[in-house]
Amino acid sequence: MNLKIAQLEAFVWVADLGSFRRAAERLSTTQPNISTRISALEQALDVTLMERDAGSVRLTSKGTELLDHARRVLRSAEAFLEASGQAALYEGVLKLGVSEMIMHTWLRDFMKALRRE
């Protein structure tokens, strides 16, 4: 079995947000990529995790049963990275919503300090 963290992450976000599109936005990827991850996960497990209708997604009983397990795996993976002490292993997208005044006053210095850290 070739299970990937990204597949579990997609599964959890689709379940939480009820939408492949919203999960794609949350994970900074495309809806087809999320669909591929979920399909690959379902194939690897030989189960149907979600029922897909036009514009809606519902977990199957097996999907509901496995959702908490997926959450625990993701929490364990995060704890594993944290325990390594290697901050460089963390990656992601930081989105800031700031006013124009902040952008022109202190945001640049803040971003430089954040990068140094």
Backbone bond lengths (Angstrom), bond angles and torsions (degrees), N, CA, C in turn:
res aa  C-N    CA-C-N  psi(-1)  N-CA   C-N-CA  omega(-1)  CA-C   N-CA-C  phi
1 M - - - 1.447 - - 1.527 108.60 -
2 N 1.315 115.72 134.88 1.462 121.48 -178.64 1.526 109.10 -115.91
3 L 1.323 115.76 80.91 1.452 122.74 -177.29 1.521 109.97 -91.71
4 K 1.323 117.01 137.00 1.466 120.97 -178.43 1.529 110.02 -120.83
5 I 1.321 114.90 144.70 1.466 120.64 178.22 1.530 110.19 -57.67
6 A 1.327 117.18 -39.19 1.469 120.84 -178.88 1.529 111.35 -60.51
7 Q 1.315 117.47 -32.43 1.467 120.91 177.95 1.528 110.32 -67.74
8 L 1.329 116.02 -44.42 1.464 119.92 179.13 1.525 110.74 -65.90
9 E 1.321 115.56 -39.48 1.460 120.63 178.62 1.530 110.26 -61.41
10 A 1.315 116.90 -44.46 1.467 120.98 178.05 1.524 110.46 -62.59
11 F 1.319 117.14 -43.73 1.465 122.26 179.11 1.528 110.84 -57.99
12 V 1.323 116.98 -48.24 1.464 121.12 -178.38 1.521 111.03 -64.33
13 W 1.341 117.61 -44.26 1.463 119.51 -177.71 1.522 112.38 -69.88
14 V 1.321 117.77 -37.40 1.469 119.31 176.52 1.527 109.10 -63.96
15 A 1.327 116.32 -43.14 1.467 119.95 178.70 1.530 110.96 -61.98
16 D 1.317 117.14 -44.23 1.463 121.15 -177.87 1.527 113.14 -69.37
17 L 1.313 116.30 -39.55 1.468 120.57 -175.20 1.528 113.24 -95.25
18 G 1.341 116.61 -14.22 1.460 120.45 177.89 1.508 114.69 70.41
19 S 1.338 116.57 20.20 1.459 119.56 -175.31 1.525 110.60 -158.48
20 F 1.313 116.24 135.10 1.460 121.11 175.05 1.529 110.11 -67.48
21 R 1.321 116.26 -39.67 1.460 121.04 -179.40 1.525 111.35 -63.58
22 R 1.331 116.59 -47.58 1.474 119.77 -179.92 1.520 111.67 -65.82
23 A 1.341 117.01 -36.33 1.465 119.87 176.27 1.522 110.21 -64.60
24 A 1.328 116.85 -39.43 1.469 120.79 177.88 1.522 110.33 -62.43
25 E 1.321 116.98 -43.36 1.466 120.50 178.05 1.526 110.26 -61.60
26 R 1.309 116.29 -43.68 1.480 121.29 -178.24 1.523 111.13 -64.20
27 L 1.328 116.35 -35.65 1.465 121.09 -177.28 1.534 112.35 -96.18
28 S 1.306 116.44 7.77 1.475 122.36 178.70 1.522 112.16 53.85
29 T 1.316 115.34 50.28 1.457 121.13 177.40 1.528 108.09 -142.23
30 T 1.318 116.90 -164.86 1.462 120.97 -177.49 1.518 110.67 -104.59
31 Q 1.314 115.68 158.23 1.466 120.64 177.01 1.532 111.22 -61.44
32 P 1.356 119.67 -42.08 1.462 118.44 177.02 1.530 112.80 -61.37
33 N 1.323 117.36 -34.21 1.461 120.45 177.45 1.526 110.48 -64.40
34 I 1.326 117.40 -42.68 1.467 121.06 177.93 1.530 109.63 -63.39
35 S 1.319 116.71 -43.61 1.474 120.70 178.34 1.522 111.23 -59.52
36 T 1.323 116.07 -41.70 1.470 120.91 179.15 1.526 110.46 -64.27
37 R 1.325 117.16 -42.94 1.467 120.54 179.27 1.526 111.33 -61.86
38 I 1.324 116.62 -45.08 1.463 120.38 -179.30 1.523 110.28 -65.78
39 S 1.328 117.31 -44.10 1.473 120.74 178.94 1.520 111.28 -61.30
40 A 1.330 116.79 -42.11 1.469 120.37 178.93 1.528 110.85 -64.83
41 L 1.330 117.12 -38.61 1.459 121.01 177.83 1.524 110.20 -64.74
42 E 1.322 116.24 -44.82 1.469 120.08 178.57 1.527 111.29 -62.14
43 Q 1.324 116.84 -40.08 1.464 120.30 177.71 1.524 111.38 -64.94
44 A 1.336 116.44 -44.58 1.463 120.64 -178.73 1.522 111.12 -62.06
45 L 1.324 116.43 -36.77 1.466 120.85 -178.77 1.521 113.19 -90.64
46 D 1.332 115.92 -12.76 1.459 122.65 -176.03 1.533 111.50 56.88
47 V 1.355 114.75 45.15 1.462 121.63 177.14 1.519 108.98 -140.82
48 T 1.313 115.81 160.75 1.456 121.58 170.95 1.517 106.81 -100.40
49 L 1.313 116.39 119.46 1.458 121.59 -177.48 1.519 112.55 -92.06
50 M 1.351 115.57 -29.59 1.459 120.20 -174.03 1.516 111.29 -139.10
51 E 1.322 114.67 143.66 1.454 121.45 170.55 1.515 106.20 -97.21
52 R 1.323 115.91 127.16 1.461 120.85 -177.04 1.524 109.46 -111.09
53 D 1.313 115.49 125.12 1.457 122.16 173.62 1.519 107.24 -121.90
54 A 1.299 116.15 173.11 1.465 119.79 178.81 1.525 109.53 -58.56
55 G 1.323 114.96 106.18 1.459 120.06 175.66 1.513 116.32 81.55
56 S 1.323 119.06 0.24 1.465 118.44 179.15 1.527 110.65 -137.27
57 V 1.313 114.07 155.28 1.463 121.98 179.95 1.518 107.24 -134.59
58 R 1.323 116.43 131.96 1.463 121.67 176.21 1.517 108.67 -130.73
59 L 1.319 115.46 137.55 1.461 119.35 176.65 1.515 109.83 -71.24
60 T 1.314 115.39 142.10 1.459 120.17 170.59 1.522 107.42 -76.77
61 S 1.312 117.13 173.66 1.472 118.81 177.70 1.528 110.09 -61.86
62 K 1.323 117.61 -37.46 1.465 120.70 177.48 1.528 110.44 -67.85
63 G 1.310 117.30 -39.03 1.460 121.11 177.09 1.514 111.06 -61.12
64 T 1.327 116.32 -43.74 1.466 121.00 177.25 1.521 110.50 -61.57
65 E 1.310 116.05 -42.67 1.468 121.65 180.00 1.530 111.92 -63.16
66 L 1.332 117.09 -37.17 1.461 120.86 -175.62 1.531 114.17 -89.19
67 L 1.326 117.63 -13.71 1.462 120.61 -175.70 1.531 112.17 -59.45
68 D 1.315 117.81 -46.45 1.468 120.02 -179.52 1.527 111.08 -64.43
69 H 1.322 117.13 -36.05 1.475 120.60 176.65 1.529 110.28 -63.18
70 A 1.332 116.81 -41.89 1.466 120.86 178.97 1.525 110.33 -62.82
71 R 1.326 116.45 -41.54 1.470 120.25 178.10 1.530 110.83 -60.67
72 R 1.330 116.71 -42.19 1.471 120.25 -179.89 1.520 111.09 -65.48
73 V 1.329 117.80 -39.10 1.470 120.46 177.65 1.527 110.08 -62.19
74 L 1.328 117.05 -44.23 1.470 120.66 179.80 1.528 111.23 -64.14
75 R 1.333 117.06 -41.96 1.476 119.42 176.96 1.524 110.64 -63.23
76 S 1.319 117.15 -39.08 1.465 120.44 178.65 1.523 111.24 -65.80
77 A 1.320 116.84 -39.54 1.468 120.30 178.22 1.527 110.29 -64.01
78 E 1.328 117.30 -40.86 1.467 120.60 177.20 1.525 110.65 -64.11
79 A 1.327 117.05 -41.95 1.466 120.82 178.82 1.519 110.59 -64.79
80 F 1.315 117.15 -36.57 1.462 122.35 177.72 1.526 110.41 -60.80
81 L 1.337 116.35 -47.71 1.472 120.57 178.72 1.524 111.18 -64.04
82 E 1.314 116.11 -42.57 1.463 120.05 180.00 1.533 110.36 -62.84
83 A 1.321 117.54 -42.06 1.464 121.74 -179.24 1.519 112.15 -66.04
84 S 1.328 117.25 -24.07 1.462 120.18 -179.55 1.524 111.68 -68.51
85 G 1.329 116.44 -23.08 1.454 120.12 -179.20 1.518 113.57 74.53
86 Q 1.305 117.38 9.24 1.461 122.04 -177.95 1.526 109.53 -101.77
87 A 1.311 115.71 93.27 1.463 120.47 -178.94 1.524 111.67 -60.36
88 A 1.326 117.41 -26.04 1.466 120.98 -179.17 1.527 111.76 -66.16
89 L 1.326 118.02 -16.16 1.458 120.58 179.57 1.528 112.27 -75.75
90 Y 1.320 116.70 -16.38 1.450 120.16 178.80 1.515 109.35 -80.59
91 E 1.298 115.44 136.05 1.452 119.19 175.41 1.512 107.87 -143.98
92 G 1.280 115.33 158.65 1.446 119.01 179.51 1.507 110.14 164.72
93 V 1.279 114.34 -173.69 1.452 121.35 -178.95 1.519 107.73 -116.10
94 L 1.301 115.60 129.86 1.451 121.62 175.52 1.518 107.29 -106.71
95 K 1.307 115.93 119.22 1.465 120.20 179.00 1.520 108.20 -110.39
96 L 1.324 115.56 125.21 1.449 121.39 179.22 1.517 109.56 -116.07
97 G 1.295 115.38 132.77 1.460 120.22 172.80 1.517 107.31 -106.90
98 V 1.307 116.98 111.52 1.459 120.47 -177.18 1.524 110.05 -131.59
99 S 1.309 113.90 158.33 1.461 119.09 177.85 1.526 109.78 -77.63
100 E 1.306 114.86 165.28 1.461 120.21 179.62 1.525 110.97 -63.49
101 M 1.338 116.94 -35.93 1.455 120.31 179.15 1.538 110.86 -61.87
102 I 1.322 117.12 -44.10 1.471 121.06 178.45 1.521 109.86 -63.79
103 M 1.314 115.77 -43.25 1.458 119.98 179.98 1.532 111.12 -57.37
104 H 1.322 117.05 -38.47 1.464 120.74 -176.63 1.525 113.59 -90.34
105 T 1.335 117.95 -5.82 1.465 118.71 -178.58 1.525 112.09 -110.77
106 W 1.310 119.69 -72.03 1.463 119.86 -170.48 1.528 115.51 -115.48
107 L 1.307 118.96 -5.84 1.465 120.32 -175.92 1.526 112.68 -62.27
108 R 1.307 117.75 -41.49 1.473 120.78 -178.92 1.530 111.33 -59.84
109 D 1.327 116.90 -46.10 1.472 120.36 178.02 1.526 111.10 -63.78
110 F 1.322 116.21 -39.94 1.459 120.84 178.13 1.528 110.95 -60.95
111 M 1.320 116.99 -46.09 1.466 121.39 -178.97 1.530 111.12 -64.19
112 K 1.317 117.46 -38.05 1.470 120.46 176.77 1.530 110.48 -63.59
113 A 1.328 116.70 -43.89 1.466 121.07 179.52 1.526 110.19 -65.09
114 L 1.308 116.64 -40.19 1.464 121.06 178.16 1.523 111.17 -62.32
115 R 1.307 116.70 -42.64 1.468 121.55 178.45 1.532 111.19 -62.10
116 R 1.325 116.36 -41.55 1.485 120.31 178.90 1.516 110.74 -62.19
117 E 1.327 117.03 -40.40 1.461 121.26 -179.45 1.506 110.47 -67.80
